[in-house]
Amino acid sequence: MVCAMALSVSVPLRTYLSQRAELAQQEQRKVELVQQVQELEQRRTELSDPARIEAEARARLGYVRPGETPYVVEVPAAPQAPAPAAEPRGDGRPWYERLWDSVTGKEQ
C-alpha cells in the first residue's frame, strides 16, 4: 500500500518540480528581455535627435557635409621579420630517404 502511494505521488511531484524549474527559467528570460527592451527604447530616444544621427553617420559611416574634405589616415603596417630559410642538406638525398635512414638507424 505504501509503495502504491509513493508511486502515485512521485509522478505528479516530479512534474511539479520540473515545471517549477522551467517557470524560473522563463521568468529570468523575461527579466532579460525587459532590460533589452529598455535599452533599445533608450537608444531610440537618443537617435531621435538629428544632431545625434549626424554624429553617428560621421563616426560610423564616414559621411561628410557638402563642401567638407574628408581625410583618411592609413597607418603603415609593422614590418614583418623575414622567415628563416630552410637549411639544405648537403647530401642531395630526398627527405624520405633521410627519414627512413633515421628510422632504421643508418643515418650518416
C-alpha positions in Angstrom: 0.0 0.0 0.0 2.9 2.4 0.9 4.6 1.6 -2.4 1.5 2.3 -4.4 1.0 5.7 -2.6 4.7 6.6 -3.2 4.4 5.8 -6.9 1.2 7.7 -7.3 2.7 10.8 -5.6 6.1 10.6 -7.3 5.0 11.3 -10.9 3.0 14.5 -10.1 5.7 15.6 -7.7 8.4 15.2 -10.5 6.1 17.1 -12.9 5.6 19.9 -10.4 9.3 20.3 -9.8 10.2 20.3 -13.5 7.6 22.9 -14.3 8.7 25.0 -11.4 12.3 25.0 -12.7 11.1 25.8 -16.2 9.0 28.7 -14.8 12.1 30.1 -13.0 14.0 30.0 -16.3 11.2 31.7 -18.2 11.0 34.4 -15.5 14.7 35.0 -15.8 14.4 35.2 -19.6 11.5 37.7 -19.2 13.7 39.9 -17.0 16.5 39.9 -19.6 14.1 40.7 -22.4 12.5 43.6 -20.4 16.0 45.0 -19.8 16.8 44.7 -23.5 13.6 46.5 -24.5 14.5 49.3 -22.1 18.0 49.6 -23.7 16.5 49.7 -27.2 13.9 52.3 -26.2 16.7 54.4 -24.8 18.7 54.0 -28.0 15.6 55.0 -30.0 15.2 58.2 -28.0 18.9 59.0 -28.4 18.6 58.6 -32.2 15.5 60.8 -32.4 17.8 63.8 -32.1 19.1 64.9 -35.6 22.5 66.0 -34.2 23.0 62.5 -32.8 22.1 60.9 -36.1 24.6 63.2 -37.9 27.3 62.3 -35.3 26.6 58.6 -35.8 26.7 58.9 -39.6 30.0 60.8 -39.4 31.6 58.4 -37.0 30.4 55.0 -38.2 29.8 55.6 -41.9 32.3 58.4 -42.7 29.7 60.8 -44.0 30.8 64.4 -44.6 28.8 67.5 -45.4 28.9 69.1 -48.9 32.0 71.2 -49.2 34.0 69.4 -46.5 37.1 67.4 -47.4 37.4 64.0 -45.9 40.8 62.7 -45.0 41.6 59.0 -44.3 44.8 58.3 -42.4 46.3 54.9 -43.1 48.8 53.7 -40.5 51.5 51.6 -42.1 51.7 48.0 -41.0 54.6 47.0 -38.9 57.4 45.3 -40.9 57.4 41.6 -40.5 60.7 39.7 -39.9 61.7 37.5 -42.9 61.1 33.8 -42.4 64.2 31.8 -41.7 65.5 30.0 -44.8 65.4 26.2 -44.5 68.9 24.7 -44.3 69.5 22.4 -47.3 71.1 19.1 -46.6 74.4 18.7 -48.3 74.0 15.0 -49.3 71.4 15.7 -52.0 69.2 12.8 -51.0 65.4 13.2 -50.8 63.7 13.8 -47.5 62.0 10.4 -47.4 65.4 8.6 -47.7 66.8 10.6 -44.9 63.7 9.8 -42.8 64.0 6.1 -43.5 67.7 6.1 -42.6 66.9 7.9 -39.3 64.2 5.3 -38.5 66.5 2.3 -39.3 69.5 3.8 -37.6 71.6 4.2 -40.7 71.8 8.0 -40.5 75.2 9.4 -41.6 
